[in-house]
Amino acid sequence: MAGLNKVMLIGRLGADPEMRYTANGQAVTTFNLAVNRNWTSRDGERREDTEWVTVVCWE
């Protein structure tokens, strides 16, 4: 499929996933994923940053 990207995220759930249905009965699940990034700064100090990603999964 042209224009389709594939992304792999590894992280932790911030809360239980929430599943709902659209008016026409299609299932949709939403959850927040904490993705950590670790690195060493130029001065040798270990750093960590957490990005929160909202994920929406359609049937």
ZAZANU-221627 format. One record per atom (N, C-alpha, C): residue number from 1; z, x, y; residue in one letter. Coordinates in steps of 0.05 Angstrom, whole numbers, plus 5000, padded with zeros to 4 digits. Example, Ala and Ser with C-alpha at 12.3 -4.5 7.8 and 13.67 -1.06 7.14 Angstrom:
BEGIN
<r resi="1" w="5156" u="5264" v="4886" resn="A"/>
<r resi="1" w="5156" u="5246" v="4910" resn="A"/>
<r resi="1" w="5156" u="5264" v="4934" resn="A"/>
<r resi="2" w="5142" u="5257" v="4955" resn="S"/>
<r resi="2" w="5143" u="5273" v="4979" resn="S"/>
<r resi="2" w="5157" u="5258" v="5001" resn="S"/>
This chain:
BEGIN
<r resi="1" w="5000" u="5017" v="4977" resn="M"/>
<r resi="1" w="5000" u="5000" v="5000" resn="M"/>
<r resi="1" w="5000" u="5018" v="5025" resn="M"/>
<r resi="2" w="4981" u="5015" v="5042" resn="A"/>
<r resi="2" w="4978" u="5032" v="5066" resn="A"/>
<r resi="2" w="5001" u="5026" v="5085" resn="A"/>
<r resi="3" w="5013" u="5047" v="5097" resn="G"/>
<r resi="3" w="5034" u="5043" v="5117" resn="G"/>
<r resi="3" w="5061" u="5039" v="5105" resn="G"/>
<r resi="4" w="5065" u="5041" v="5079" resn="L"/>
<r resi="4" w="5091" u="5036" v="5067" resn="L"/>
<r resi="4" w="5105" u="5063" v="5063" resn="L"/>
<r resi="5" w="5130" u="5065" v="5072" resn="N"/>
<r resi="5" w="5146" u="5089" v="5069" resn="N"/>
<r resi="5" w="5167" u="5086" v="5048" resn="N"/>
<r resi="6" w="5175" u="5108" v="5036" resn="K"/>
<r resi="6" w="5196" u="5108" v="5016" resn="K"/>
<r resi="6" w="5219" u="5124" v="5026" resn="K"/>
<r resi="7" w="5243" u="5113" v="5026" resn="V"/>
<r resi="7" w="5267" u="5127" v="5037" resn="V"/>
<r resi="7" w="5289" u="5126" v="5016" resn="V"/>
<r resi="8" w="5302" u="5149" v="5012" resn="M"/>
<r resi="8" w="5325" u="5149" v="4994" resn="M"/>
<r resi="8" w="5350" u="5157" v="5010" resn="M"/>
<r resi="9" w="5370" u="5139" v="5009" resn="L"/>
<r resi="9" w="5395" u="5144" v="5023" resn="L"/>
<r resi="9" w="5417" u="5145" v="5002" resn="L"/>
<r resi="10" w="5435" u="5165" v="5005" resn="I"/>
<r resi="10" w="5458" u="5168" v="4987" resn="I"/>
<r resi="10" w="5482" u="5166" v="5005" resn="I"/>
<r resi="11" w="5500" u="5148" v="4999" resn="G"/>
<r resi="11" w="5524" u="5144" v="5015" resn="G"/>
<r resi="11" w="5544" u="5126" v="5003" resn="G"/>
<r resi="12" w="5562" u="5115" v="5020" resn="R"/>
<r resi="12" w="5583" u="5097" v="5011" resn="R"/>
<r resi="12" w="5580" u="5070" v="5025" resn="R"/>
<r resi="13" w="5587" u="5049" v="5010" resn="L"/>
<r resi="13" w="5587" u="5022" v="5021" resn="L"/>
<r resi="13" w="5610" u="5019" v="5041" resn="L"/>
<r resi="14" w="5605" u="5007" v="5064" resn="G"/>
<r resi="14" w="5626" u="5002" v="5083" resn="G"/>
<r resi="14" w="5642" u="4977" v="5076" resn="G"/>
<r resi="15" w="5630" u="4958" v="5061" resn="A"/>
<r resi="15" w="5642" u="4933" v="5053" resn="A"/>
<r resi="15" w="5625" u="4922" v="5030" resn="A"/>
<r resi="16" w="5634" u="4900" v="5018" resn="D"/>
<r resi="16" w="5618" u="4888" v="4997" resn="D"/>
<r resi="16" w="5592" u="4877" v="5009" resn="D"/>
<r resi="17" w="5570" u="4879" v="4993" resn="P"/>
<r resi="17" w="5545" u="4868" v="5002" resn="P"/>
<r resi="17" w="5547" u="4838" v="5006" resn="P"/>
<r resi="18" w="5532" u="4827" v="5025" resn="E"/>
<r resi="18" w="5531" u="4798" v="5030" resn="E"/>
<r resi="18" w="5504" u="4788" v="5022" resn="E"/>
<r resi="19" w="5504" u="4768" v="5004" resn="M"/>
<r resi="19" w="5479" u="4756" v="4995" resn="M"/>
<r resi="19" w="5477" u="4728" v="5006" resn="M"/>
<r resi="20" w="5454" u="4721" v="5016" resn="R"/>
<r resi="20" w="5449" u="4694" v="5027" resn="R"/>
<r resi="20" w="5421" u="4686" v="5019" resn="R"/>
<r resi="21" w="5414" u="4662" v="5026" resn="Y"/>
<r resi="21" w="5387" u="4651" v="5020" resn="Y"/>
<r resi="21" w="5375" u="4640" v="5045" resn="Y"/>
<r resi="22" w="5349" u="4645" v="5048" resn="T"/>
<r resi="22" w="5334" u="4634" v="5071" resn="T"/>
<r resi="22" w="5330" u="4604" v="5066" resn="T"/>
<r resi="23" w="5320" u="4590" v="5086" resn="A"/>
<r resi="23" w="5315" u="4561" v="5084" resn="A"/>
<r resi="23" w="5296" u="4554" v="5061" resn="A"/>
<r resi="24" w="5278" u="4573" v="5054" resn="N"/>
<r resi="24" w="5259" u="4567" v="5032" resn="N"/>
<r resi="24" w="5269" u="4578" v="5006" resn="N"/>
<r resi="25" w="5294" u="4587" v="5004" resn="G"/>
<r resi="25" w="5306" u="4595" v="4979" resn="G"/>
<r resi="25" w="5303" u="4624" v="4971" resn="G"/>
<r resi="26" w="5293" u="4641" v="4989" resn="Q"/>
<r resi="26" w="5290" u="4669" v="4983" resn="Q"/>
<r resi="26" w="5316" u="4684" v="4987" resn="Q"/>
<r resi="27" w="5324" u="4700" v="4967" resn="A"/>
<r resi="27" w="5349" u="4715" v="4969" resn="A"/>
<r resi="27" w="5347" u="4739" v="4988" resn="A"/>
<r resi="28" w="5368" u="4744" v="5004" resn="V"/>
<r resi="28" w="5369" u="4767" v="5022" resn="V"/>
<r resi="28" w="5397" u="4778" v="5020" resn="V"/>
<r resi="29" w="5399" u="4804" v="5015" resn="T"/>
<r resi="29" w="5425" u="4818" v="5013" resn="T"/>
<r resi="29" w="5426" u="4839" v="5035" resn="T"/>
<r resi="30" w="5449" u="4840" v="5049" resn="T"/>
<r resi="30" w="5454" u="4858" v="5071" resn="T"/>
<r resi="30" w="5479" u="4874" v="5066" resn="T"/>
<r resi="31" w="5478" u="4901" v="5072" resn="F"/>
<r resi="31" w="5502" u="4917" v="5070" resn="F"/>
<r resi="31" w="5499" u="4941" v="5088" resn="F"/>
<r resi="32" w="5522" u="4953" v="5095" resn="N"/>
<r resi="32" w="5523" u="4977" v="5112" resn="N"/>
<r resi="32" w="5530" u="5001" v="5094" resn="N"/>
<r resi="33" w="5515" u="5023" v="5099" resn="L"/>
<r resi="33" w="5518" u="5047" v="5083" resn="L"/>
<r resi="33" w="5526" u="5070" v="5101" resn="L"/>
<r resi="34" w="5547" u="5084" v="5094" resn="A"/>
<r resi="34" w="5556" u="5108" v="5109" resn="A"/>
<r resi="34" w="5542" u="5132" v="5096" resn="A"/>
<r resi="35" w="5526" u="5146" v="5112" resn="V"/>
<r resi="35" w="5512" u="5170" v="5102" resn="V"/>
<r resi="35" w="5523" u="5194" v="5117" resn="V"/>
<r resi="36" w="5535" u="5214" v="5103" resn="N"/>
<r resi="36" w="5547" u="5237" v="5115" resn="N"/>
<r resi="36" w="5526" u="5260" v="5117" resn="N"/>
<r resi="37" w="5529" u="5275" v="5138" resn="R"/>
<r resi="37" w="5513" u="5299" v="5142" resn="R"/>
<r resi="37" w="5532" u="5322" v="5148" resn="R"/>
<r resi="38" w="5530" u="5343" v="5133" resn="N"/>
<r resi="38" w="5547" u="5367" v="5136" resn="N"/>
<r resi="38" w="5530" u="5391" v="5144" resn="N"/>
<r resi="39" w="5540" u="5407" v="5162" resn="W"/>
<r resi="39" w="5526" u="5431" v="5170" resn="W"/>
<r resi="39" w="5546" u="5452" v="5182" resn="W"/>
<r resi="40" w="5536" u="5476" v="5185" resn="T"/>
<r resi="40" w="5552" u="5497" v="5197" resn="T"/>
<r resi="40" w="5540" u="5503" v="5224" resn="T"/>
<r resi="41" w="5556" u="5502" v="5245" resn="S"/>
<r resi="41" w="5546" u="5507" v="5272" resn="S"/>
<r resi="41" w="5539" u="5537" v="5276" resn="S"/>
<r resi="42" w="5527" u="5543" v="5298" resn="R"/>
<r resi="42" w="5519" u="5571" v="5303" resn="R"/>
<r resi="42" w="5543" u="5590" v="5304" resn="R"/>
<r resi="43" w="5567" u="5579" v="5312" resn="D"/>
<r resi="43" w="5591" u="5596" v="5313" resn="D"/>
<r resi="43" w="5606" u="5596" v="5287" resn="D"/>
<r resi="44" w="5594" u="5585" v="5265" resn="G"/>
<r resi="44" w="5606" u="5587" v="5239" resn="G"/>
<r resi="44" w="5625" u="5564" v="5232" resn="G"/>
<r resi="45" w="5628" u="5545" v="5250" resn="E"/>
<r resi="45" w="5646" u="5522" v="5245" resn="E"/>
<r resi="45" w="5633" u="5501" v="5229" resn="E"/>
<r resi="46" w="5647" u="5491" v="5208" resn="R"/>
<r resi="46" w="5636" u="5469" v="5191" resn="R"/>
<r resi="46" w="5638" u="5443" v="5207" resn="R"/>
<r resi="47" w="5616" u="5428" v="5206" resn="R"/>
<r resi="47" w="5615" u="5402" v="5221" resn="R"/>
<r resi="47" w="5607" u="5380" v="5201" resn="R"/>
<r resi="48" w="5615" u="5356" v="5208" resn="E"/>
<r resi="48" w="5607" u="5332" v="5192" resn="E"/>
<r resi="48" w="5603" u="5309" v="5211" resn="E"/>
<r resi="49" w="5582" u="5294" v="5205" resn="D"/>
<r resi="49" w="5576" u="5270" v="5221" resn="D"/>
<r resi="49" w="5569" u="5248" v="5202" resn="D"/>
<r resi="50" w="5577" u="5223" v="5209" resn="T"/>
<r resi="50" w="5571" u="5200" v="5193" resn="T"/>
<r resi="50" w="5553" u="5181" v="5208" resn="T"/>
<r resi="51" w="5531" u="5174" v="5196" resn="E"/>
<r resi="51" w="5513" u="5154" v="5207" resn="E"/>
<r resi="51" w="5516" u="5128" v="5191" resn="E"/>
<r resi="52" w="5518" u="5106" v="5204" resn="W"/>
<r resi="52" w="5519" u="5080" v="5191" resn="W"/>
<r resi="52" w="5492" u="5067" v="5192" resn="W"/>
<r resi="53" w="5482" u="5060" v="5168" resn="V"/>
<r resi="53" w="5455" u="5048" v="5165" resn="V"/>
<r resi="53" w="5459" u="5020" v="5155" resn="V"/>
<r resi="54" w="5447" u="5000" v="5169" resn="T"/>
<r resi="54" w="5446" u="4973" v="5159" resn="T"/>
<r resi="54" w="5422" u="4969" v="5141" resn="T"/>
<r resi="55" w="5426" u="4960" v="5116" resn="V"/>
<r resi="55" w="5405" u="4957" v="5097" resn="V"/>
<r resi="55" w="5401" u="4927" v="5091" resn="V"/>
<r resi="56" w="5377" u="4918" v="5092" resn="V"/>
<r resi="56" w="5370" u="4890" v="5085" resn="V"/>
<r resi="56" w="5351" u="4890" v="5062" resn="V"/>
<r resi="57" w="5358" u="4878" v="5040" resn="C"/>
<r resi="57" w="5341" u="4877" v="5016" resn="C"/>
<r resi="57" w="5331" u="4849" v="5012" resn="C"/>
<r resi="58" w="5305" u="4847" v="5010" resn="W"/>
<r resi="58" w="5291" u="4821" v="5006" resn="W"/>
<r resi="58" w="5283" u="4819" v="4977" resn="W"/>
<r resi="59" w="5283" u="4795" v="4966" resn="E"/>
<r resi="59" w="5274" u="4790" v="4938" resn="E"/>
<r resi="59" w="5245" u="4797" v="4935" resn="E"/>
